[in-house]
Amino acid sequence: MPSICRPAASARFPPGRWPRPICPPRRPRRRRCCGTAPRRARRRARRRCAAPARRCRLDSVLLPAARERGAKVLHGARLASFTQDDDGVTALLDVREGPDGHTVRQTVRADYLVAADGARSGVRSALGIGTSGPGPLGGHNVSILFRADLGPYTHGRSFVACNITAPEAPGMLVTVDGEKEWIFHTPYDPDAGQAPEDFTPDRCRSLIRAAIGAPGLDTEVLSTLPWRPRGLLADRFHDGRVFLIGDAAHTIPPVGAFGLNTGIADAHNLAWKLAAVLRGQAGPALLDSYEAERHPVGALVLEQALLRLADPRLHWDQGPLAPAARAAAGALNAPVVHLGYRYDSAAVIDPQPDLPSPEDLAHNLDGTPGSRLPHLWLQRNGPSPGGSPGRISTLDLVRSRFTLLTGSCGAPWIPAAREAADRLGVDLHVYRIAPGAEVTDPEGRWPGIAGLAEDGALLVRPDQFVAWRAAALPDHPAEELIRILGRLLTSAPR
């Protein structure tokens, strides 16, 4: 396994000394809404507030797509045990079947196991992988997903979250679709004998009505879920043929939506590497770069969430003094936390992990190896095998494959890319972004936005991170591409 490079900022919080949240005193108001918008901004706010709706409906999009690609999805299945050897992983599953819900033991043999089994990951425990971080943060809560028409009470105001300070029903109301579906988070106290089972549909309806201040509100309770904020980071993300992703790898307090985005990025990072290895296009050493890249990100995101938990103003304040306050606390601007970090591993050629800016995301996305490909709106011209005409982002050109992007004088890269793809058996697409080409840049910002000359090229990984940058055309571009791709796919040490 390659050595792990942790962000320098995480050195302020060694294991056992993570910051604890400090809750500022609340004003004595019944409700405090975050993200309320004036009338002129309501349409924009409704689009922003629709984000939670997309998350809660994510399975309805992902499951059919997975099945179409050959995945077998089992509901009501529990991992009983697993073992791994040099050739693969054997898992024993207890699967509920039939109307009576009887359990059937199934054996699954796979090349690799990806553990996405949550904050209390049984896979992580079975592997003996420890964790660091403060652990539980704050009290116990229950999330109540419900459907109700709150229009008469919101009076057209759009918001992301609303703190409820009513003594009989304290908590937070969070929008799902901004109209009929909502989540109410409310606390409970196990030390006082309270339990999640106490939240029956009748009690949930009473709590919701009390929180809204509407005794006669017609409410349909859809589901309840107990939870508690935690801050944990697994010591390792990788053990042999087993990989930890999502909450199994890092449990992030719910400040800034860092947890979900970080978990999805874990999967994005690991998926293309597993695919390349299973197709025989890459050596197994490529998989070592998963931990080398994602563990530092998990540490960074956890640190940033804990800073915001201690002082929420670091996240929500967008005033002129906010950057200085974040700098003093060691906090990055939220878009930088989500998208601006950089990888430093053998799967990147000549990485530069230091961030140019803690505040300006666009300044960090400059084509440097290890950073994300900068977004730029382009124009696809005429019918082509790659897609239909119209506006397209640089990010959409990647399409989960290696992609080479060049400028107006980069025509020699096109046959070079084809030769490299044929020689290595890799799916490598190339685009010359130039006037008269298949893809053009109406704004004239390419290739300067990526730090390239007109004959330079950017090699982008399937996860949209820059793997290599050739500032100008080399003497033998095909040979150089073959050398670079071969080094990436074997993840040979730099």
Beta strands, then each sheet from edge to edge (+ up, - down):
strand 1: 31-34
strand 2: 77-84
strand 3: 89-97
strand 4: 102-110
strand 5: 113-115
strand 6: 131-136
strand 7: 140-147
strand 8: 161-164
strand 9: 171-175
strand 10: 181-188
strand 11: 220-227
strand 12: 230-234
strand 13: 238-239
strand 14: 242-244
strand 15: 250-251
strand 16: 377-380
strand 17: 390-393
strand 18: 402-406
strand 19: 428-432
strand 20: 439-440
strand 21: 457-460
strand 22: 466-470
sheet 1: 1+ 8- 9+ 10- 7+ 11-
sheet 2: 2+ 3- 4+
sheet 3: 5+ 14+ 13-
sheet 4: 6+ 12- 15+
sheet 5: 17+ 16- 20+
sheet 6: 19+ 18+ 21- 22+
end
